Amino acid sequence: MSTVGLVLHAWEVIKQLVSRVAKSSPPRTALLIFAAVIMIFTALLMAPWSTANGRAPAFHDALFTATSAVTVTGLTSVNTAEHWSPAGQIVILIGIQIGGLGILTLASLVALSVTHHLGLRTRLVAEQGMSTGALGEVGSLIRTVVICSLVVEAALAAVLVPRLMVVENDVLDGLWHGVFYAVSAFNNASFVVHPEGLQGAVNDPLVLWVIMIGVFLGSLGFPVLLVLWRFRWHIRRWGLHARLTMEVTTLLMVLGAVGYAALEWNHTDTIGEMTTGEKLQSSLFASVMMRSGGFSVVENVMEHSETMLMTSALMFVGGAQPPPRRHQGDHVRGDLPGVPG
């Protein structure tokens, strides 16, 4: 069989597979898609080239990291910067991007490209991963979701990349770190590629503010972002869901910042030795991250117990987006407490 024949045969097999997926039960299909993608990324991370020491990692570390990336949770059992090679970090970044877009949305996009339309069951599968106002709009909405995500991430990277090139005095490192943090921030993944967390970026104000904005936008969820993009500042034209989301998110962000500042203002192990401006900035940063971001510029294990209680409450509230992106990663460099970084 010629190469062209093999390609056509493979294409037919893919079409048949997509057709079977579209005709199956949406909840069961959703579960299978998540499991399949996690196992694919686990297999990739098990390769020797994915680790810094060139040896295959422990299966549980690869599985845990793959699951955390695909579900954009941000928890890790190993230090991302030190344990994984650049190739392994790229695998993690792709997992974050797929998880952030919504595996089910991505699966529907593939189905759309193969069959040229979305059937009812495939649209139901897409709705398992994202909230939409009308079932008939899913086909056009998933295209908009992908475009919106890539545009926002590109805008964040456009600011982070040149700034990190200057801060780190290295073009390649600045490029990679800028792209990684743009994707990680917007998808609320909280993965970091500095061994010491964001402190490795010298707590640069511009870097922190861009990451804050990325996390804030990502926490709103795509339905709200699309409303904001469509109607801009014409608040009266926003829907009830978008209006409530913006009002509650802003209120919780302000209350969280005030509470964090009040509890930690004179605490020398966290923000006590910072300048007034840095204290206010760090308090706002902490508040934004409490609900869904997971990044941190201080050692959270050193915070007062009252601060941790407030953080837990805001973590419980979470972001505005639907699962699987509504989560909270661990604040200390994305590592699990008690696991050496």
N, C-alpha and C positions, 0 to 999 in steps of 0.2 A: 504494500500500500504506500502511495506517495505521501510526502509531507503534508501536502494540501488535503489529501484524503484523511490523514490522521487528525488534522486540525478540525475538519468538518465533523468527523466522528466524535471527537471530544466535545465539540460544541453541541451536538445532538444529545450526548450523554448529560451535559450540564443542563440543557433545556428540560430533559426528562426529570432530572433530579429536582430542579426548581419547581416543576409542575407538581411533583409528589409532595414537596414541602408545602406548596400553596394549598393543597387539598387536605392536608392533615389538620389535626386539632391545633388551633393557635396557641393555647397555653402549653401543650406538650411540645410543640415546635419551638416555642420561645425557650423552654428549658433546654432542649437539645442543642439549639444554636449556641446558647451561652456555654454549655458544657463542652461542645466541640471546639469553640474558639479558645477557651481556656486551655484545653489540652494541646492545641496547636502551639500556643505560646509557651506552654510548659516544655514541649518538645524542643522548641527553638532555644530556650534558655538552658536546656540540659546539654547543649552542644559545648564542647571544650572552648570554642572560640568566643563564647558568650561571657566567659569569666576573665578576670584580670590575670590570674595565675595560669591560665591555659589548661586547667583541669575541669572535668565535668563537675558541676555543683551537686550537692545533695538534692535528691528528688523533692523532698519537702520544701526546701528553699525555693527551688524553681517553680513548684506548684503554687506556693504561697504568693510569690512575687507576681506570677502570671495572673492569678486570681485578683490580687490587689490592683494590678494595672488595668485589667479588662473591666473591673467593676469600679474603677477610679476611686478606690478607697484610700490609698496612700500608706497603708501599713506595710512594713517590711520586716523580715526576719534577719536581714543583713544590711550593711551599709551600701546603698546604691552606688555611690561614687567610688568606693574602694573595692567592692566585691565583683562588680560587673565591668567588663571591658566596654570600649566605645560601641562595639557591635551589639553587645548585650543591652546597653542603654538605649540603642536605637530600637531594638525589639520591644523594650519596655515602653518607649515613647509611642510606637505604633499601636501597642495595646491600649495605651491611654487614649489615643485619638479615636480608635475604634469604639472603645467603651464610652467615651464622651459623646460621640455622635449617636450612640445607641446601636448596639449590634443588630437589633431587630430592624431599625431604620435602614442600616446599611444592607441587610439582607433583602429588604424590600426594594432598595435601589438597584441591587443586582438583578432581582426579579424583573424590575421595570425595564432594565436595559436588555434583558433576554427576551421577554414576552411582549414588550412595547406597551403593556398596560398592566394595571394592578387588578387582580381579581378580588372578590369580596373577602375571601379567606386571607389572602396576602395582606390586604389592608387591615384586617383584624389583627394579624400578626404584628404589623407595624404599630398598631395602637397599643399593643402590650408593652411597648418600649417608650412611647411618648404620648402626651395628651394632645388631642386635637379637638377643635370645635365641631367639625363635621366630618363624617366618614368619607364623603366624596372628595374632600380636599387633601387626603393623605398623600396622593401621588405627587401633587405639586408642592406640598409642604415639605416632604423629605428632601426635595431638591433645594428648596430654600434653606432648610436646616444646614445642609452640607455647605452651601455657599456662605451662609451667615457665619458658621463656625470658622471656616478658613479665612474669611475676610477679617474677623476680629483677631484671630491668632496672628495673622500677617501684620496687622496694625500694631499689636503688642510687641511682636518681634522686631518691627521696624524701629522701635524706640529702645528696646532692651539690647539688641545686638551691638549697635555702635557704642552705647554707654558701657556695656560690659567689656568691649574691646579696649576701652580707655582704662576702666577700673582694673582689669586684670593684665593689661599691657601685653595682650596676646590676641592676635586676630582670630585664629582658629578656635581657641577656647571661648572667646567672646561670642563668636558666631554660634557655636554649638550650645553654649549655656543660654544664650538669648532665645534661641528657637525652643529649647527644651522647657525653659520656664514659661514661655508664652503659651505653649500647649498645656503644660501642667497646671498653670494658673487658671486658664479659661475653663478647663475641664474639672477644676476643683480637685485635682489628683494629689497634690501635696508631695509629690516625689521631688527630690532635690539631687543635684549632681555635684555638690560641694561636700566634702567629708564632714565639715563642721556646720552644715546647713547654710541658711542664708547669711550667716555671719561671714561665710567665705566670700560673699560679694561686698564685704566691708560695710554692710548695713547702709549702702548708698541710698539716699532719699529718693532719687529718681527711680531706681530699680524697685524699691519697696512700694512706691506709689503706683507704678505700672502694674506690679503684681497684685496690689490691692484692687485696682480697677478691673483687672482680668478676673479675679475671683468674684468680685461683686457682680459683674455682668454674667459670669457663668452660673452663679447661684440663683439668678432670676429665672432661668429656664427659657427654652426656646420660644414657647408661646408668648411670653411677655416681651422678649427681645423683638419678636416680629411685630408686635403691636407698637413698641417704641420706635422701631425703624419705619413703620408705615405712617404713623401719626406724629412722630417727633414730639414737640412740646405742646401739642394741642391736647391738653389733658382731658378736656370734656369729651373727646372722641375715643378715649381709652375705654376698654371694657371694664366691667366690675372686677374681674379677676386681676387684670393688669394694675388697676388702681389700688386695690387692696394689697397686692403683692408689693408694690413700690412703697406704699405708706407703712406697712408693717415692717418691711425690711429696713427702711430708713430709721424707723423708731427704734427697733431692736439694735441697730448698729450704733446709734447715738447712746442709748442706755447702756449698752455693753462697754462702750469707750469710757463713759463717765464712771461706771462701776469699776472697771479695771484700773483707771487712774486713781480713784479714791482708795482702792485696796492696796495698790502697789506703789504709790507715789514715793514713799520714803523707804521702800524695801531695797536695800543695797544689792541683794542677790539677783534682782531683776532690772528695774528701771530707775532705782533710787539714785544712782550716780550719774544719770544722764542729765543733759541740759533740759530746760523747760520745754523747748521746742521738740526735742527728741522724745521726751516723756509723752507729750500729746500725740506725736506721730506713732509711737510704739503702742499707745493705748488704743488708738483708732485701728491700727494694723491688727492688734490682738482681737479686737471686737469683730472685725470683718472675718477673721480666720476662725473664730469660735464656732460659727454656725455651719460652715461647709468647706472652708479653705484648707486648714490643717498646717499652713506654714507658720513659722515662728522665728523671732529674732532674739529670743531669750530662752534660757533653760526652764521649761515649764515645770519641771520637777521641783524647782526652787520657789515656785509661787506659794502664796499663802493658801491654806485649805479653803478659806472663804472664796478666793478667786477660782480655785478648781471647781468648787460647787457651782458658782455662777457659770463657769465654762461648760460644765456638764448640762446645766439647764438649757443653755443656748444650743449646745450640741443636740439635745433632745428635740428642740424645735426644728433644727436643721434648715436647709435652704428651701427655696420655693419650687424647685424643679421636681418632677416625678422621679421615682426610682428608675434605673439603678444609681443615678448620680446624686441622690440625696444621701449624704454620708458625712462622716467626719473622720479624717485621718488623724493619726497621732501627731501632736505638734512638735515633737522633738526630732527634727530631721526626718520625719516619716518612719523612724525606727520604732520597734516595739519596746516598751519599757522593760528594762532589765536585760535587753539584748545588746551586747557590745557593739558600738559603732566603729 
